[in-house]
């Protein structure tokens, strides 16, 4: 390596580091823009055949707000409201705590005042909320700025996506056919995660949530949201919610509803997984449940909430890149002029 190349590499490394420092505070929202851009870009290409790229991008921004961001915000708001109600509005009548306390006393011989403990917890939550009001205000402000940034980036990803892809191809030191293989593998991994796991988790959690609503489980909206999140984790899924819900109905004197929920969740929710997942995943790259599990758990630690989506993508992309390297390494080594 000569002096000029070394100098350029130092500059690239320096500015890459500084750029990362600028992106890191809003990484969640940048990843959100990338995710929405990936999903909507095929529509952008179709719309550009009828209207200008600017109009197409603006139209899809509105679609993203109405079809993705607003519904997600509403679901989170409803779930948060239910979560608050679980703690703040806990009483003997609404949650039938007396029946649960009686069952605990019969089984263990211990008298437990669940209502009093939940009330104390609610007071503690209120105190913490008051103390953290300033911090929460800053968090809300950061979130608003972040969502604005995500929409701004999404617009440019859509409008200039073709130019961006062409630039990436031009600066990638790989033959065109190898790049085609690489990007096809990455595209299949992305769609496999989104359609084969995220979409299935949403469907499963919603179907299971309908069962909770039908049998009258308190705060069913919150538990439905939890089941959707759990559905992203292989071998765990919604059972961690509907299983205890069946037990709750049994100890509160509703055996018929408990059996109905058990049968519904076992058959309907189980069938949705057994039939929908193979149909969807077979259209794209098949990703091992181990990859999904590692990706989801590690992704949350690495990327926060967006890690639920991008964690499996990163691991799956690594495997895809290794396969492309394995298929083309010897040919690339022979064609290397150095």
C-alpha positions in Angstrom: 0.0 0.0 0.0 1.5 3.3 -1.0 1.3 6.6 0.9 -1.6 8.0 -1.0 -3.8 5.0 -0.6 -3.0 4.9 3.1 -4.0 8.6 3.5 -7.3 8.0 1.7 -8.1 5.0 3.9 -7.4 7.1 7.0 -9.8 9.8 5.7 -12.4 7.2 4.9 -12.1 5.6 8.4 -12.2 9.0 10.1 -15.3 10.3 8.3 -17.0 6.9 8.6 -16.5 7.2 12.4 -17.8 10.8 12.5 -20.8 9.8 10.4 -21.6 7.0 12.7 -21.6 9.4 15.7 -24.1 11.5 13.8 -26.4 8.5 13.0 -26.2 6.6 16.3 -28.6 8.8 18.3 -31.3 8.2 15.6 -30.3 4.7 14.6 -33.8 3.4 15.4 -35.4 5.8 13.0 -32.9 5.4 10.3 -33.5 1.6 10.4 -37.3 2.3 10.3 -36.8 4.4 7.2 -34.7 1.6 5.6 -37.3 -1.0 6.5 -40.2 1.0 5.1 -38.2 2.0 2.0 -37.4 -1.7 1.3 -41.1 -2.6 1.6 -42.4 0.3 -0.5 -39.7 0.6 -3.2 -41.4 -2.0 -5.5 -44.5 0.2 -5.4 -42.3 3.3 -6.1 -40.9 1.6 -9.3 -44.5 0.9 -10.5 -45.8 4.3 -9.7 -42.9 6.0 -11.5 -44.2 4.5 -14.8 -47.3 6.7 -14.4 -46.2 9.7 -12.4 -43.0 11.6 -11.5 -40.7 10.1 -8.9 -41.5 13.0 -6.5 -45.2 12.5 -6.7 -44.8 8.8 -6.3 -42.6 9.2 -3.2 -45.0 11.7 -1.6 -47.9 9.3 -2.2 -46.0 6.4 -0.6 -45.0 8.6 2.4 -48.7 9.2 3.0 -49.3 5.4 2.6 -46.6 4.7 5.1 -48.1 7.2 7.6 -51.6 5.9 7.2 -50.8 2.2 6.7 -47.8 1.6 9.0 -46.9 4.4 11.4 -50.4 5.5 12.6 -51.7 1.9 13.1 -48.5 1.0 15.0 -48.8 4.1 17.2 -52.5 3.3 17.9 -51.7 -0.3 18.9 -48.9 0.8 21.1 -51.1 3.5 22.7 -53.9 1.0 23.4 -51.5 -1.6 24.8 -49.9 1.1 27.0 -53.3 2.1 28.2 -54.2 -1.4 29.1 -50.8 -1.9 30.8 -51.5 1.2 32.9 -55.0 0.0 33.7 -53.7 -3.4 34.9 -51.7 -1.6 37.6 -53.8 1.5 38.4 -57.3 0.1 38.1 -56.7 -3.2 39.7 -59.6 -4.1 42.0 -61.3 -7.1 43.4 -64.3 -7.0 41.1 -62.7 -6.2 37.7 -59.9 -8.8 38.0 -61.7 -11.2 40.3 -58.7 -11.1 42.6 -60.7 -12.6 45.5 -61.1 -15.8 43.5 -57.4 -15.9 42.7 -56.5 -15.1 46.4 -58.8 -17.9 47.5 -57.2 -20.4 45.2 -53.7 -19.4 46.4 -54.9 -19.8 50.0 -56.4 -23.2 49.3 -53.2 -24.5 47.6 -50.5 -23.0 49.8 -52.3 -22.0 53.0 -51.0 -18.4 52.6 -53.2 -15.4 52.6 -52.2 -12.9 49.9 -53.7 -9.4 49.5 -53.2 -9.0 45.7 -55.3 -5.9 45.4 -53.3 -4.1 48.1 -50.0 -5.0 46.5 -51.2 -3.8 43.1 -52.4 -0.6 44.6 -49.0 0.0 46.2 -47.4 -0.7 42.9 -49.6 1.8 41.2 -48.6 4.5 43.7 -44.9 3.7 43.1 -45.5 4.0 39.3 -47.2 7.3 39.8 -44.3 8.6 41.9 -41.7 7.5 39.3 -43.7 9.0 36.5 -43.8 12.4 38.3 -40.1 12.3 39.0 -39.3 11.4 35.4 -41.6 13.9 33.7 -38.7 16.0 32.4 -36.9 12.9 31.1 -40.0 11.7 29.4 -40.6 15.1 27.8 -37.1 14.8 26.3 -37.9 11.3 25.1 -41.1 12.4 23.4 -39.3 15.3 21.8 -36.5 13.0 20.6 -39.2 10.6 19.2 -40.9 13.3 17.3 -37.7 14.5 15.8 -36.7 10.9 15.0 -40.0 10.2 13.2 -39.6 13.4 11.2 -36.1 12.3 10.2 -37.4 8.8 9.3 -40.1 10.3 7.0 -37.5 12.6 5.4 -35.1 9.8 4.8 -37.9 7.6 3.5 -38.8 10.2 0.9 -35.2 10.3 -0.5 -34.8 6.5 -0.3 -37.9 6.2 -2.5 -37.3 9.1 -4.9 -33.6 8.4 -5.4 -33.6 4.7 -4.7 -32.6 3.7 -8.2 -29.7 6.2 -8.2 -28.6 4.9 -4.8 -28.6 1.3 -5.9 -26.7 2.2 -9.1 -24.1 4.0 -7.0 -23.7 1.1 -4.6 -23.2 -1.2 -7.6 -20.6 1.1 -9.1 -18.5 1.3 -6.0 -18.7 -2.4 -5.2 -15.5 -4.1 -6.4 -17.3 -7.3 -7.6 -18.4 -8.5 -11.1 -21.9 -7.7 -12.1 -23.1 -11.3 -11.9 -21.7 -11.8 -8.4 -23.4 -8.6 -7.3 -26.6 -9.9 -8.8 -26.3 -13.1 -6.8 -25.4 -11.2 -3.6 -28.3 -8.7 -3.8 -30.8 -11.5 -4.7 -29.7 -13.5 -1.7 -30.0 -10.4 0.6 -33.4 -9.6 -0.9 -34.7 -13.1 -0.2 -33.4 -13.0 3.3 -35.2 -9.6 4.0 -38.5 -10.8 2.6 -38.2 -14.2 4.4 -37.9 -12.3 7.7 -40.6 -9.8 7.0 -43.2 -12.1 5.4 -42.2 -15.4 6.9 -41.8 -14.4 10.5 -42.9 -10.8 11.2 -46.2 -11.2 9.2 -46.9 -14.6 10.7 -46.2 -13.3 14.2 -48.8 -10.5 13.6 -51.3 -12.9 12.2 -50.8 -15.4 15.0 -50.9 -12.8 17.8 -54.1 -11.2 16.3 -55.8 -14.6 16.0 -54.8 -15.5 19.6 -56.0 -12.1 20.8 -59.4 -12.6 19.3 -59.7 -15.7 21.6 -58.8 -13.6 24.6 -61.4 -11.0 23.7 -64.0 -13.7 23.2 -63.6 -15.3 26.6 -63.4 -11.9 28.4 -59.7 -11.9 29.5 -59.1 -8.4 31.1 -56.9 -6.0 29.1 -56.9 -8.3 26.1 -55.5 -5.6 23.8 -52.3 -5.4 25.9 -51.9 -9.2 25.9 -52.5 -9.3 22.2 -49.6 -6.9 21.6 -47.4 -9.0 23.8 -48.3 -12.2 21.9 -47.4 -10.5 18.6 -44.0 -9.6 20.0 -43.5 -13.1 21.5 -44.6 -14.6 18.1 -41.3 -13.2 16.7 -39.4 -15.7 19.0 -39.4 -19.3 17.7 -40.5 -22.1 20.0 -42.1 -19.6 22.4 -44.8 -17.6 20.7 -48.2 -16.7 22.0 -48.4 -19.7 24.4 -46.7 -17.7 27.2 -49.9 -15.6 27.2 -52.8 -17.7 26.3 -51.5 -20.6 28.5 -51.7 -18.6 31.7 -54.9 -17.1 30.5 -56.4 -20.6 30.4 -55.2 -21.1 34.0 -56.7 -17.8 35.0 -60.1 -18.8 33.7 -59.8 -22.1 35.6 -59.0 -20.5 39.0 -61.7 -17.9 38.5 -64.4 -20.5 38.1 -64.8 -20.5 34.3 -63.9 -24.0 33.2 -66.0 -24.0 30.1 -64.3 -20.8 28.8 -60.9 -22.2 29.8 -61.5 -25.3 27.7 -62.8 -23.2 24.9 -59.8 -21.0 24.9 -57.4 -24.0 25.2 -59.0 -25.7 22.2 -59.2 -22.5 20.1 -55.6 -21.5 20.8 -54.2 -25.0 20.3 -56.1 -25.7 17.1 -56.7 -22.4 15.3 -53.4 -20.7 16.3 -51.4 -23.8 15.9 -52.9 -24.5 12.4 -52.1 -20.9 11.4 -48.5 -21.5 12.1 -48.3 -25.0 10.6 -49.9 -23.9 7.3 -49.1 -20.3 6.8 -45.4 -20.3 7.7 -44.4 -23.0 5.1 -46.5 -21.3 2.4 -44.9 -18.0 3.0 -41.3 -19.1 3.8 -41.2 -21.4 0.7 -41.5 -18.3 -1.5 -38.3 -16.9 -0.1 -35.1 -18.0 1.6 -35.7 -20.6 4.3 -34.2 -19.4 7.5 -33.5 -21.7 10.5 -35.4 -20.9 13.7 -32.0 -20.8 15.4 -31.1 -17.9 13.2 -34.3 -16.1 14.0 -33.9 -16.7 17.8 -30.3 -15.4 17.9 -31.2 -12.5 15.6 -34.3 -11.4 17.6 -32.7 -11.6 21.0 -29.3 -10.2 20.0 -31.0 -7.6 17.7 -32.9 -6.1 20.6 -29.7 -5.6 22.5 -27.8 -4.2 19.5 -30.5 -2.1 17.8 -33.3 -1.7 20.3 -36.9 -2.3 19.1 -35.9 -2.3 15.4 -33.6 -5.2 16.3 -36.8 -7.4 16.3 -36.7 -7.0 12.5 -33.1 -6.3 11.6 -31.4 -8.8 14.0 -32.5 -11.9 12.0 -31.8 -10.0 8.8 -28.2 -9.4 9.8 -27.6 -13.0 10.7 -29.4 -14.3 7.6 -27.5 -11.8 5.5 -24.2 -13.1 6.9 -25.1 -16.6 6.0 -26.1 -15.4 2.5 -22.8 -13.6 2.0 -20.8 -16.6 3.0 -22.7 -18.7 0.5 -22.0 -16.2 -2.3 -18.3 -16.1 -1.3 -18.2 -19.9 -1.3 -19.8 -20.1 -4.8 -17.6 -17.4 -6.4 -14.3 -17.2 -4.4 -12.1 -19.3 -6.6 -13.3 -17.6 -9.8 -12.7 -14.1 -8.2 -9.3 -15.1 -7.0 -8.3 -16.3 -10.5 -9.6 -13.0 -12.1 -7.8 -10.8 -9.6 -5.1 -8.9 -11.5 -2.9 -8.6 -8.3 
